[in-house]
Amino acid sequence: MSDPKRDFAEEVVRRLVDEGHTALWAGGCVRDFLLGRRPKDYDVATSAKPEEVRRVFGPRRTLSVGESFGVIVVLGPKGAGQIEVATFRTDGSYGDGRRPDSVEFSTPELDAQRRDFTINGMFYDPQRQQVLDFVDGERDLAAGIIRAIGRPQARMEEDKLRMLRAVRFAATFDFQLDEVTADAVREMAGQLPVVSAERVGQELRRMLVDPHRHRALQLCREVSLLPQVFPELSSVTDCDEDWQRLLSRLRLLTGPDSLDGPATSPDFPLALAAVLTGIADLKSLASVEVKSLVLACGLRLRLSNEETGATEWLMLHRDTLQNASQRTAAELKRTLAEPLARDLIELMRVRSLADGQPPSDAIFCAEYLRHTASEVLNPPSLISGHDLIQAGLRPGPRFKQMLDTIRDAQLNGEIATRDEALALAGRVMS
């Protein structure tokens, strides 16, 4: 089956080579290609200068988003995305701990030396079908090792986020972290806060939605990064039993429909809730304390309002459906009608299993949800506050309580019409 992104990546290389330049696939796409995975994106490195890249592809198909660093974005046809084309370069000092203060155009051999890890430092010539490896990346890829290129401290000093990326690569690829590289991360872990919260948050998103999320967190602890990314977990790490229970939850976690079919990946709020419930359960946090915990974490990591809100809802409702088979229909329907109900069921499932208990409540709720039509689960309300006023009832603090009582009676199947709802309201108010 044709891959439009790969076809476009081959075209970019061919066009540059036809103009007399060297052009190669570079970085993560080479790594993924050699692992037999379909790359999500392709990057091209070339001897062509930025102005020459723009001349080859034309001003309408190029964006100058990083020209001072030798990077030009080339826009592909529909479905092919875009490709960053970077001139081979060496980097000067990194004053801000993220970007080089200056660059000097160079050769493939020197360009490879500036990259982060050996498995990301290879090039591939799609025309000759040849790997160009100046950093022993193929060796480490075959051995399953994440190793910094050159002196690890120098690579981490250039961009402190590379410490967290080393952990993510080791976890997501299920590789080992080279001990010298790991030692450098431990030595420099306290410097991670200089990285913007947004970048740290993005790395955590990638870690926590990956099936190896439990190993990512364990590696963070081993290289002293855990206090930097999840300071809230200090109470959990104090006891190995609590820590292992948390890792077990993360290992068992899948997507929200795991009880109904093949395992899928969880969304970030569900994965984050699985982490933070380890704290909430251990400390028996009240609702206000849960809200404070989630808010502090969300602010620190610059999470979106949607992410923070979803995580908070899952945390606040983590025990709502305990003893589900003994709950009233109204109690079940009110919670299971919520958009995050399936995520909540998955959170219930992994909490039970990690605690050594059968996931009976999760299974019951999943079955209830499967066999209850949406119009039965969440039918239109029979009356509103306006209807109560029209019926001659005076607004007051009891209005919400009355509406809740009527809604419960509807969900429990005790009433089914507007007249029955108004009659119940009259009896309640009398």
C-alpha distance (Angstrom), angle and dihedral (degrees) to the residues before:
residue distance angle dihedral
M1 . . .
S2 3.78 . .
D3 3.81 118.3 .
P4 3.84 111.1 -149.7
K5 3.81 92.0 -159.3
R6 3.79 92.9 53.2
D7 3.80 91.9 44.0
F8 3.79 89.4 53.2
A9 3.83 91.8 46.4
E10 3.80 89.3 54.0
E11 3.80 90.8 47.9
V12 3.82 92.1 52.2
V13 3.81 90.9 52.5
R14 3.79 92.6 45.6
R15 3.83 93.5 50.1
L16 3.80 92.4 50.4
V17 3.81 93.3 45.7
D18 3.81 90.4 48.8
E19 3.81 87.5 56.8
G20 3.80 90.7 55.3
H21 3.83 99.5 -97.8
T22 3.80 132.4 123.7
A23 3.80 110.7 -115.2
L24 3.82 129.3 177.2
W25 3.77 140.0 167.6
A26 3.78 108.4 -105.8
G27 3.78 143.3 -163.9
G28 3.78 126.6 -12.1
C29 3.79 96.2 7.2
V30 3.82 89.8 60.0
R31 3.79 90.5 48.8
D32 3.81 92.3 50.2
F33 3.80 92.2 44.0
L34 3.81 91.2 53.7
L35 3.81 90.4 47.4
G36 3.79 89.7 55.5
R37 3.79 92.8 -110.9
R38 3.78 126.1 130.8
P39 3.82 106.5 -112.4
K40 3.78 114.7 -124.0
D41 3.78 90.6 -147.3
Y42 3.79 138.1 8.5
D43 3.80 128.2 -137.6
V44 3.79 124.8 -165.4
A45 3.81 126.9 -153.9
T46 3.77 118.7 -161.6
S47 3.77 146.5 171.7
A48 3.82 88.7 -127.0
K49 3.79 115.3 107.2
P50 3.82 117.6 -124.5
E51 3.80 93.5 -101.4
E52 3.79 89.6 51.0
V53 3.81 91.5 51.6
R54 3.80 89.4 52.3
R55 3.78 90.8 49.1
V56 3.82 92.3 51.1
F57 3.81 95.4 50.4
G58 3.79 100.5 26.9
P59 3.81 131.7 -121.7
R60 3.81 94.1 -83.8
R61 3.80 93.3 58.6
T62 3.81 98.1 42.1
L63 3.79 136.2 71.6
S64 3.78 123.2 -160.5
V65 3.82 97.6 -143.3
G66 3.81 97.5 141.2
E67 3.76 106.5 10.2
S68 3.81 92.7 140.6
F69 3.83 86.7 62.2
G70 3.79 92.4 43.7
V71 3.82 95.2 -101.4
I72 3.80 125.5 135.7
V73 3.81 123.8 174.5
V74 3.80 114.5 -137.7
L75 3.79 115.6 -156.9
G76 3.78 117.0 -137.3
P77 3.78 132.6 -154.4
K78 3.80 121.0 -82.2
G79 3.80 110.9 -56.5
A80 3.80 93.9 14.5
G81 3.79 98.0 86.6
Q82 3.78 119.4 -158.3
I83 3.78 136.1 -60.3
E84 3.77 130.6 -143.3
V85 3.79 109.8 -134.1
A86 3.80 111.7 -162.8
T87 3.76 128.5 -173.7
F88 3.81 114.4 -124.4
R89 3.79 105.2 -96.6
T90 3.78 149.9 159.0
D91 3.78 120.1 -132.9
G92 3.77 131.1 -128.3
S93 3.81 123.6 -145.2
Y94 3.80 120.8 -41.9
G95 3.80 104.9 -128.1
D96 3.82 95.5 173.7
G97 3.81 95.5 39.8
R98 3.79 91.1 -115.3
R99 3.81 114.2 55.7
P100 3.81 130.7 36.0
D101 3.78 116.2 -106.6
S102 3.80 88.4 -138.0
V103 3.78 140.0 1.0
E104 3.78 134.4 -151.4
F105 3.78 121.5 -156.1
S106 3.78 111.3 -119.3
T107 3.82 144.6 145.7
P108 3.83 135.6 -56.7
E109 3.81 90.4 -103.4
L110 3.82 93.1 55.0
D111 3.80 93.0 38.9
A112 3.80 90.2 57.9
Q113 3.81 90.7 55.9
R114 3.81 93.4 61.1
R115 3.83 94.2 56.3
D116 3.80 124.3 99.4
F117 3.83 111.2 -118.3
T118 3.79 132.1 14.7
I119 3.81 93.3 -118.4
N120 3.82 88.1 57.0
G121 3.80 95.6 43.7
M122 3.81 100.8 74.8
F123 3.79 130.5 103.6
Y124 3.79 130.0 -149.8
D125 3.79 128.9 -155.5
P126 3.83 105.1 -148.8
Q127 3.81 91.9 -169.3
R128 3.79 95.3 55.1
Q129 3.82 92.6 27.8
Q130 3.79 88.7 -130.6
V131 3.81 132.7 141.7
L132 3.80 116.8 -136.7
D133 3.77 107.6 -157.2
F134 3.81 119.9 176.3
V135 3.83 96.8 160.3
D136 3.83 104.6 48.4
G137 3.78 90.5 -105.2
E138 3.81 93.4 147.8
R139 3.79 90.1 55.4
D140 3.80 93.1 51.7
L141 3.79 92.0 42.6
A142 3.81 90.1 54.7
A143 3.81 91.5 45.5
G144 3.81 93.8 45.6
I145 3.81 96.5 -120.9
I146 3.80 131.3 145.4
R147 3.81 106.2 -149.0
A148 3.78 129.2 168.2
I149 3.78 116.8 -122.2
G150 3.80 111.2 -109.6
R151 3.80 116.8 -24.0
P152 3.84 108.1 3.1
Q153 3.81 94.3 -147.1
A154 3.80 89.9 56.9
R155 3.81 92.4 51.0
M156 3.83 91.6 48.3
E157 3.80 91.8 45.2
E158 3.79 89.9 56.5
D159 3.81 91.9 54.9
K160 3.81 119.3 4.8
L161 3.79 90.9 -160.2
R162 3.80 87.7 72.0
M163 3.81 86.9 78.3
L164 3.78 90.1 64.3
R165 3.81 92.3 39.3
A166 3.81 89.7 55.8
V167 3.80 88.5 57.9
R168 3.79 93.0 45.3
F169 3.80 93.8 50.7
A170 3.80 92.4 46.8
A171 3.80 91.5 49.3
T172 3.79 101.3 40.9
F173 3.82 93.7 45.3
D174 3.82 91.1 39.0
F175 3.82 88.9 -125.5
Q176 3.78 130.5 145.2
L177 3.78 120.7 -104.2
D178 3.79 110.6 -122.9
E179 3.81 107.3 -112.8
V180 3.81 95.5 -130.0
T181 3.80 89.6 50.8
A182 3.82 90.5 46.0
D183 3.81 90.8 51.5
A184 3.80 90.0 52.9
V185 3.80 90.7 52.4
R186 3.82 91.5 49.8
E187 3.78 90.2 49.0
M188 3.80 93.5 50.6
A189 3.83 101.8 30.9
G190 3.80 92.5 109.7
Q191 3.83 89.3 63.8
L192 3.81 94.7 63.5
P193 3.84 93.0 95.5
V194 3.82 89.5 72.7
V195 3.82 86.4 71.8
S196 3.79 114.5 89.1
A197 3.80 115.2 -98.4
E198 3.79 90.3 -124.4
R199 3.82 92.5 60.2
V200 3.80 92.7 46.0
G201 3.79 89.9 48.2
Q202 3.79 91.3 51.9
E203 3.80 91.5 53.4
L204 3.80 90.4 49.4
R205 3.79 90.8 51.0
R206 3.80 89.9 55.2
M207 3.79 91.9 47.0
L208 3.78 97.5 47.5
V209 3.80 98.2 47.2
D210 3.81 90.8 50.6
P211 3.84 119.5 93.9
H212 3.84 89.1 -121.7
R213 3.83 92.6 58.4
H214 3.81 92.0 123.4
R215 3.81 91.0 56.9
A216 3.79 91.4 47.8
L217 3.79 90.4 56.5
Q218 3.80 91.8 45.0
L219 3.82 90.8 51.1
C220 3.80 90.0 48.6
R221 3.78 87.7 56.9
E222 3.80 93.6 46.3
V223 3.82 93.4 53.4
S224 3.83 94.8 41.6
L225 3.81 95.6 -110.0
L226 3.81 96.6 115.4
P227 3.84 95.1 82.7
Q228 3.80 87.8 53.5
V229 3.81 98.4 49.4
F230 3.81 101.0 29.4
P231 3.81 109.8 19.2
E232 3.81 87.5 161.7
L233 3.81 89.7 71.7
S234 3.80 95.1 67.7
S235 3.81 91.1 100.3
V236 3.80 91.2 51.5
T237 3.80 94.7 49.4
D238 3.81 90.6 52.6
C239 3.81 88.7 77.4
D240 3.79 119.8 45.4
E241 3.81 91.7 -152.3
D242 3.82 91.3 56.5
W243 3.80 90.9 45.6
Q244 3.80 93.2 50.5
R245 3.80 90.1 48.6
L246 3.81 89.9 54.3
L247 3.81 92.0 48.4
S248 3.79 89.0 49.1
R249 3.81 91.0 55.0
L250 3.77 90.6 52.0
R251 3.80 93.1 46.2
L252 3.82 91.8 51.5
L253 3.80 94.8 44.1
T254 3.79 118.3 111.0
G255 3.79 134.4 153.9
P256 3.81 122.7 -50.4
D257 3.82 94.9 -94.3
S258 3.79 99.6 53.4
L259 3.81 91.9 122.8
D260 3.80 91.3 53.9
G261 3.79 103.2 45.2
P262 3.81 147.1 -31.6
A263 3.78 117.2 -9.0
T264 3.79 116.5 -94.1
S265 3.79 133.5 -174.9
P266 3.82 118.3 -85.6
D267 3.77 121.8 -122.9
F268 3.78 115.5 -109.5
P269 3.85 96.6 -103.5
L270 3.81 90.7 55.3
A271 3.80 92.1 49.0
L272 3.80 91.4 46.1
A273 3.81 90.5 49.0
A274 3.81 88.9 52.7
V275 3.81 88.2 56.2
L276 3.80 97.0 44.3
T277 3.82 95.7 45.1
G278 3.78 85.4 66.4
I279 3.80 86.7 67.2
A280 3.80 96.4 38.4
D281 3.80 93.3 50.3
L282 3.78 94.2 44.7
K283 3.80 93.4 50.9
S284 3.85 96.0 33.2
L285 3.79 88.9 -128.4
A286 3.80 119.3 -158.5
S287 3.81 120.4 -130.1
V288 3.79 94.3 -95.1
E289 3.79 90.3 50.6
V290 3.81 91.4 49.2
K291 3.79 90.2 52.4
S292 3.80 90.5 49.6
L293 3.82 91.6 49.1
V294 3.81 94.1 50.3
L295 3.80 93.2 43.3
A296 3.80 92.6 51.3
C297 3.80 91.4 48.9
G298 3.81 91.9 45.8
L299 3.79 93.1 50.1
R300 3.79 93.4 46.4
L301 3.80 93.3 51.1
R302 3.82 94.2 37.3
L303 3.80 91.5 -123.1
S304 3.78 119.7 179.4
N305 3.79 119.9 -101.1
E306 3.81 88.3 -111.6
E307 3.81 92.6 54.0
T308 3.79 93.1 46.5
G309 3.81 92.7 45.4
A310 3.80 93.7 49.3
T311 3.80 92.4 47.6
E312 3.80 91.4 48.6
W313 3.83 93.1 49.7
L314 3.80 91.8 51.4
M315 3.78 91.2 48.0
L316 3.81 94.8 47.5
H317 3.82 92.6 48.3
R318 3.79 97.7 41.4
D319 3.83 91.4 112.2
T320 3.82 99.2 30.0
L321 3.80 93.7 101.8
Q322 3.78 99.4 41.7
N323 3.82 110.2 139.1
A324 3.78 86.7 16.6
S325 3.81 95.5 175.7
Q326 3.80 89.6 61.0
R327 3.80 95.2 49.5
T328 3.79 123.0 105.2
A329 3.77 118.8 -107.5
A330 3.81 88.7 -110.3
E331 3.81 92.6 54.9
L332 3.79 91.7 49.4
K333 3.79 96.0 44.1
R334 3.80 95.7 47.4
T335 3.80 91.2 57.6
L336 3.80 100.1 33.4
A337 3.81 91.5 51.6
E338 3.80 90.0 63.6
P339 3.84 117.7 104.1
L340 3.82 92.0 -118.8
A341 3.80 95.8 48.8
R342 3.80 94.7 112.3
D343 3.80 90.8 50.0
L344 3.80 88.6 51.0
I345 3.80 90.9 52.2
E346 3.81 90.0 52.4
L347 3.80 90.7 49.1
M348 3.82 89.0 51.1
R349 3.79 90.7 49.6
V350 3.81 97.0 53.3
R351 3.80 93.5 42.6
S352 3.80 90.3 55.1
L353 3.79 94.9 45.6
A354 3.80 93.9 46.0
D355 3.80 88.4 51.7
G356 3.80 90.4 52.7
Q357 3.81 93.6 -108.5
P358 3.83 128.9 125.1
P359 3.82 111.4 -104.2
S360 3.81 92.0 -121.6
D361 3.81 96.2 144.3
A362 3.80 92.5 48.7
I363 3.80 92.0 49.2
F364 3.81 92.0 47.5
C365 3.81 92.3 50.3
A366 3.80 93.0 45.8
E367 3.82 90.0 52.0
Y368 3.80 91.8 45.9
L369 3.78 90.8 51.1
R370 3.80 92.0 46.5
H371 3.81 94.2 52.3
T372 3.81 99.7 38.8
A373 3.79 117.6 86.4
S374 3.80 115.7 -130.1
E375 3.82 92.2 -118.3
V376 3.80 89.0 55.1
L377 3.79 93.8 43.2
N378 3.79 94.4 50.8
P379 3.83 111.6 11.2
P380 3.83 121.1 177.1
S381 3.81 112.1 -85.0
L382 3.80 114.2 -97.6
I383 3.81 95.3 -139.0
S384 3.79 141.2 3.9
G385 3.77 135.6 -150.2
H386 3.80 88.3 -91.4
D387 3.81 89.8 59.4
L388 3.80 90.4 52.9
I389 3.79 91.3 52.0
Q390 3.81 91.1 49.3
A391 3.78 88.4 51.4
G392 3.79 88.5 59.8
L393 3.78 99.5 -101.5
R394 3.78 117.2 140.6
P395 3.81 118.0 -122.7
G396 3.78 115.0 -114.0
P397 3.79 146.7 128.9
R398 3.80 90.9 -62.7
F399 3.81 93.7 61.2
K400 3.80 94.9 87.9
Q401 3.78 91.7 43.8
M402 3.80 89.9 51.1
L403 3.80 93.1 48.4
D404 3.80 89.7 49.3
T405 3.81 90.6 51.1
I406 3.80 90.9 50.4
R407 3.80 91.8 46.4
D408 3.81 91.3 50.7
A409 3.79 90.7 50.4
Q410 3.81 89.4 51.0
L411 3.80 93.5 48.7
N412 3.81 90.6 46.5
G413 3.82 89.5 54.4
E414 3.81 93.6 -116.0
I415 3.81 94.2 121.6
A416 3.79 131.3 22.6
T417 3.82 109.1 173.2
R418 3.79 139.6 60.2
D419 3.79 91.8 -115.4
E420 3.81 90.9 53.4
A421 3.80 89.6 49.3
L422 3.83 92.2 51.5
A423 3.77 90.9 46.7
L424 3.79 90.3 52.6
A425 3.81 89.8 48.9
G426 3.79 90.1 53.7
R427 3.77 91.8 51.2
V428 3.79 92.3 48.2
M429 3.81 93.1 49.4
S430 3.80 95.3 44.4
